[in-house]
Amino acid sequence: MVQDSKILDVAFNPQSIAVIGASSDDNAEKKSWVGRLLEFGYKGKIYPINLKAPTVLGLKAYPSVKAVPEPIDYAIISIKSSLVPMALRDCITKGIKIAHIFAAGFAETGMEEGKKLQQEVVSIIKEGKIRIIGPNCMGIYNPVTGLTFNVRFSREAGSVGIVSQTGAGMMELIPHANARGVRFSKVVSYGNALDVNAPEFVEYFAQDNDTKYLFCYVEGVNDGYRFFTAVRDCNRTKPVIVLKGGLTEGGSGAVSSHTASLAGSELVWKAFFNQTGAIQVETLDEAVEQIVAVEKLPEIKGRRIGIVARGGGVGVVATDTCERAGLKVPALTKETRLELAKITPAEAGSSIRNPVEIGLGRFGVAEGYALGLKLVTDDPNIDVVMAVINPHVYTQEGVGVKEIDQAAQVLIDSSKTLSKPLAVVVTLGDDINVIGMEMEAQQKMLKAGVPTFSTVEAAILAISKMAKYWEFRRSL
Amino acid sequence: MVQDSKILDVAFNPQSIAVIGASSDDNAEKKSWVGRLLEFGYKGKIYPINLKAPTVLGLKAYPSVKAVPEPIDYAIISIKSSLVPMALRDCITKGIKIAHIFAAGFAETGMEEGKKLQQEVVSIIKEGKIRIIGPNCMGIYNPVTGLTFNVRFSREAGSVGIVSQTGAGMMELIPHANARGVRFSKVVSYGNALDVNAPEFVEYFAQDNDTKYLFCYVEGVNDGYRFFTAVRDCNRTKPVIVLKGGLTEGGSGAVSSHTASLAGSELVWKAFFNQTGAIQVETLDEAVEQIVAVEKLPEIKGRRIGIVARGGGVGVVATDTCERAGLKVPALTKETRLELAKITPAEAGSSIRNPVEIGLGRFGVAEGYALGLKLVTDDPNIDVVMAVINPHVYTQEGVGVKEIDQAAQVLIDSSKTLSKPLAVVVTLGDDINVIGMEMEAQQKMLKAGVPTFSTVEAAILAISKMAKYWEFRRSL
């Protein structure tokens, strides 16, 4: 069998791709694999394989990979499941070392026919002449080579890698993360994991220089110990976020009909997270927030958070949310409070205890906001600061693009000079006239490297998990 | 002392209001109380009280309430806290029966001066000639009379009442709920609760014919047993949602600096929720989702949910989320699955086990979607159905306004004919070009009475709490 990291290097960076079952029916509603590669700007050679058509989307087509005169690195197999074994044998004959089987209809159907077919594929690859990603998956996205399973993904490369058993989930997560300023190094959706499985992928990403952070969505793993070791080792230098799908009873049933994986017990996974120190998330939306945190939030030295936000009941609820997430919201020192009292108005609901209400976002940049932020951050009782602005509450009171932009700038400037990590929340309202401005403010801050979140709850959860992660790292 | 419900009737529906400390400085950034009443269209008489100005915003002003020739129902006291006792004595002389003290600077400051001032007010009202809402609060919003503390609130009346110790929180919650199609009967923000407290308000709403559902944000109550009884009794016919602020250690500290309330122990509140059957929420955002559910979701007969959404990993995560929230995601019967197999394509990740993927939202209305929804709903294993559409994932593949609108219409039509409750999720992406369409689809469905949520997690949490609520109601 070809050595893992080398073979995966080929899969992530193929110089040539055969699309077996290349369709010439390429329209906006249902892009073909060839159409996607062309549109996304794949830099290598594409060989469409089609029994009848002489060309596919302007490219010369071949009836079989065996008919292609040049060598081929990688195959995407997009045909009916029953035809897959024959196609695989052709790939082996051609000397293709790794193939992505897009087709579904194997063990995940729960039907005898599908299980038999999966067994047949297993015996074909046992000879060791070809490796498989899939079946029942979307394969690879690598912005550098232009290989993708969705043309909406960013063409810009970044530092986050993904190992995912779900493709549909990635179709949502990646654009969502892109919109939040996240860029990816390499992504793989690997479905039923009939051959290459999570541990090998994690090992690959651990040694991949382009990847600095890793997110894994796994439903089940074939070799639990190898996965455990791979995640543990990677996580010591590159934070690993893991979403384990199918942890509940009902979820494990859904897993079996999705990727035919064995979900494993909740207890085993609890031990896995405790011992590897991997960051556990529960939903794909939460994964995006955690990726933002992992990439942009500097090391947090403790769990004591300073909140600069609306006070009153909003502050009380934020405090409860922090404490439920394992953070502490301590009172600021008397010294800090005396200084804060000089710059905050004594209005209904205002407070200088912590949470602190200084007024940014209400009527644009309140005088003293940057100073207030600094006072809270420098307080010896505080390890990390969360600043919340909610422009939609005030836009009808005369706050507009200028003020929101100004607020974003103050926060960007502050984040560069403050002595401790700063997380920002720009909440999005329901007002379509304002939401665009708020998104732009988020974008601006994310581009400037400020960890920016859309809800107070999401920010708190992400911060608390980073605090825990750094505790783990320091304990090593 | 004037009888509670009668005096609160006056406060919620005053024929005339004196604004003590009426400011003529009315601009977009900081609306005055008089300016708000005028802009919002208050239907009664307004008497601005201002020591120096002869008119305020075009209205004749008076140096004191005592100088007003006509009787006055209600006073809004918006002056420095130190001047409040004198103003209250004037109100008593004038025969005003109830006043809202907007001013802060009482016990919540934690300072001796503030506490003394609060004591002075207490001794003034002990004589029983005047009742107080507040201090340190925003007072009343009643769209019918045109009384409000924020001009952005809807002028349309509805069936949800609010008893809230936070005003700032309501400034966010009410527009948010308005945008989600919720309309309010009457709202009160009552701050420090120096006199009228949560129990009296709840008793008032329980007998108020305009109110069918109640949301309470409380930090502490003076008379725990009376509050318990009031909520328990109300909740038997009108669902009561309660957000208890300051349940955590840090939160209770924040409470004392917000409204000087005693937060009470977590254990006591746990018993409170168990015994009253009130629906507990933890954040203001969650409160909005729960209000939508309480108002629009019909009685749920059990905890078994059918999910019609993306399958694959997205379905696995949704299933886990359901089970964590106490719902069950059972496999559908063989009969249902055979019928579903006829209308769903066997693609990668598609599933007919539950969650079921039928394809709406992907390429517009898939043929058979309404039928599929009906099949899932009619399955004997299912009590409630959640349908999820996420148009932003597909808009770049040719799905536009027309398809999204069509999808909304299918869901509206289905919700009217299905045999069991249907909840819909329209997830909002990060694409500013699509988010407007998605919000419009949400609006359209909410207007048609379909319980519509913005995230799968929010919908699941709200549904699970309604299932629990109805179990409680049926156990009575």
Chai-1 contact restraints between the chains, C-beta under 6 A:
chainA,res_idxA,chainB,res_idxB,connection_type,confidence,min_distance_angstrom,max_distance_angstrom,comment,restraint_id
A,A28,B,E397,contact,1.0,0.0,6.0,A-B,restraint_1
A,A28,B,G398,contact,1.0,0.0,6.0,A-B,restraint_2
A,E29,B,F363,contact,1.0,0.0,6.0,A-B,restraint_3
A,E29,B,E397,contact,1.0,0.0,6.0,A-B,restraint_4
A,E29,B,G398,contact,1.0,0.0,6.0,A-B,restraint_5
A,A104,B,A348,contact,1.0,0.0,6.0,A-B,restraint_6
A,N136,B,A348,contact,1.0,0.0,6.0,A-B,restraint_7
A,R152,B,Q396,contact,1.0,0.0,6.0,A-B,restraint_8
A,T166,B,G312,contact,1.0,0.0,6.0,A-B,restraint_9
A,T166,B,G313,contact,1.0,0.0,6.0,A-B,restraint_10
A,A168,B,R310,contact,1.0,0.0,6.0,A-B,restraint_11
A,A168,B,G312,contact,1.0,0.0,6.0,A-B,restraint_12
A,A168,B,V314,contact,1.0,0.0,6.0,A-B,restraint_13
A,A168,B,G349,contact,1.0,0.0,6.0,A-B,restraint_14
A,G169,B,G313,contact,1.0,0.0,6.0,A-B,restraint_15
A,G169,B,V314,contact,1.0,0.0,6.0,A-B,restraint_16
A,M171,B,V393,contact,1.0,0.0,6.0,A-B,restraint_17
A,E172,B,V393,contact,1.0,0.0,6.0,A-B,restraint_18
A,H176,B,D430,contact,1.0,0.0,6.0,A-B,restraint_19
A,A179,B,D430,contact,1.0,0.0,6.0,A-B,restraint_20
A,Y217,B,G313,contact,1.0,0.0,6.0,A-B,restraint_21
A,G245,B,G313,contact,1.0,0.0,6.0,A-B,restraint_22
A,G245,B,V316,contact,1.0,0.0,6.0,A-B,restraint_23
A,G245,B,V317,contact,1.0,0.0,6.0,A-B,restraint_24
A,G246,B,V316,contact,1.0,0.0,6.0,A-B,restraint_25
A,L247,B,D320,contact,1.0,0.0,6.0,A-B,restraint_26
A,T248,B,D320,contact,1.0,0.0,6.0,A-B,restraint_27
A,T248,B,E323,contact,1.0,0.0,6.0,A-B,restraint_28
A,G250,B,T319,contact,1.0,0.0,6.0,A-B,restraint_29
A,G250,B,E323,contact,1.0,0.0,6.0,A-B,restraint_30
A,G250,B,V329,contact,1.0,0.0,6.0,A-B,restraint_31
A,G251,B,V316,contact,1.0,0.0,6.0,A-B,restraint_32
A,G251,B,T319,contact,1.0,0.0,6.0,A-B,restraint_33
A,G251,B,D320,contact,1.0,0.0,6.0,A-B,restraint_34
A,A254,B,G315,contact,1.0,0.0,6.0,A-B,restraint_35
A,A254,B,V316,contact,1.0,0.0,6.0,A-B,restraint_36
A,A254,B,T319,contact,1.0,0.0,6.0,A-B,restraint_37
A,V255,B,V316,contact,1.0,0.0,6.0,A-B,restraint_38
A,S257,B,S351,contact,1.0,0.0,6.0,A-B,restraint_39
A,S257,B,R353,contact,1.0,0.0,6.0,A-B,restraint_40
A,H258,B,G312,contact,1.0,0.0,6.0,A-B,restraint_41
A,H258,B,V316,contact,1.0,0.0,6.0,A-B,restraint_42
A,T283,B,V317,contact,1.0,0.0,6.0,A-B,restraint_43
A,T283,B,E457,contact,1.0,0.0,6.0,A-B,restraint_44
A,R310,B,A168,contact,1.0,0.0,6.0,A-B,restraint_45
A,G312,B,T166,contact,1.0,0.0,6.0,A-B,restraint_46
A,G312,B,A168,contact,1.0,0.0,6.0,A-B,restraint_47
A,G312,B,H258,contact,1.0,0.0,6.0,A-B,restraint_48
A,G313,B,T166,contact,1.0,0.0,6.0,A-B,restraint_49
A,G313,B,G169,contact,1.0,0.0,6.0,A-B,restraint_50
A,G313,B,Y217,contact,1.0,0.0,6.0,A-B,restraint_51
A,G313,B,G245,contact,1.0,0.0,6.0,A-B,restraint_52
A,V314,B,A168,contact,1.0,0.0,6.0,A-B,restraint_53
A,V314,B,G169,contact,1.0,0.0,6.0,A-B,restraint_54
A,G315,B,A254,contact,1.0,0.0,6.0,A-B,restraint_55
A,V316,B,G245,contact,1.0,0.0,6.0,A-B,restraint_56
A,V316,B,G246,contact,1.0,0.0,6.0,A-B,restraint_57
A,V316,B,G251,contact,1.0,0.0,6.0,A-B,restraint_58
A,V316,B,A254,contact,1.0,0.0,6.0,A-B,restraint_59
A,V316,B,V255,contact,1.0,0.0,6.0,A-B,restraint_60
A,V316,B,H258,contact,1.0,0.0,6.0,A-B,restraint_61
A,V317,B,G245,contact,1.0,0.0,6.0,A-B,restraint_62
A,V317,B,T283,contact,1.0,0.0,6.0,A-B,restraint_63
A,T319,B,G250,contact,1.0,0.0,6.0,A-B,restraint_64
A,T319,B,G251,contact,1.0,0.0,6.0,A-B,restraint_65
A,T319,B,A254,contact,1.0,0.0,6.0,A-B,restraint_66
A,D320,B,L247,contact,1.0,0.0,6.0,A-B,restraint_67
A,D320,B,T248,contact,1.0,0.0,6.0,A-B,restraint_68
A,D320,B,G251,contact,1.0,0.0,6.0,A-B,restraint_69
A,E323,B,T248,contact,1.0,0.0,6.0,A-B,restraint_70
A,E323,B,G250,contact,1.0,0.0,6.0,A-B,restraint_71
A,V329,B,G250,contact,1.0,0.0,6.0,A-B,restraint_72
A,A348,B,A104,contact,1.0,0.0,6.0,A-B,restraint_73
A,A348,B,N136,contact,1.0,0.0,6.0,A-B,restraint_74
A,G349,B,A168,contact,1.0,0.0,6.0,A-B,restraint_75
A,S351,B,S257,contact,1.0,0.0,6.0,A-B,restraint_76
A,R353,B,S257,contact,1.0,0.0,6.0,A-B,restraint_77
A,F363,B,E29,contact,1.0,0.0,6.0,A-B,restraint_78
A,V393,B,M171,contact,1.0,0.0,6.0,A-B,restraint_79
A,V393,B,E172,contact,1.0,0.0,6.0,A-B,restraint_80
A,Q396,B,R152,contact,1.0,0.0,6.0,A-B,restraint_81
A,E397,B,A28,contact,1.0,0.0,6.0,A-B,restraint_82
A,E397,B,E29,contact,1.0,0.0,6.0,A-B,restraint_83
A,G398,B,A28,contact,1.0,0.0,6.0,A-B,restraint_84
A,G398,B,E29,contact,1.0,0.0,6.0,A-B,restraint_85
A,D430,B,H176,contact,1.0,0.0,6.0,A-B,restraint_86
A,D430,B,A179,contact,1.0,0.0,6.0,A-B,restraint_87
A,I432,B,G436,contact,1.0,0.0,6.0,A-B,restraint_88
A,I432,B,M439,contact,1.0,0.0,6.0,A-B,restraint_89
A,G436,B,I432,contact,1.0,0.0,6.0,A-B,restraint_90
A,M439,B,I432,contact,1.0,0.0,6.0,A-B,restraint_91
A,E457,B,T283,contact,1.0,0.0,6.0,A-B,restraint_92
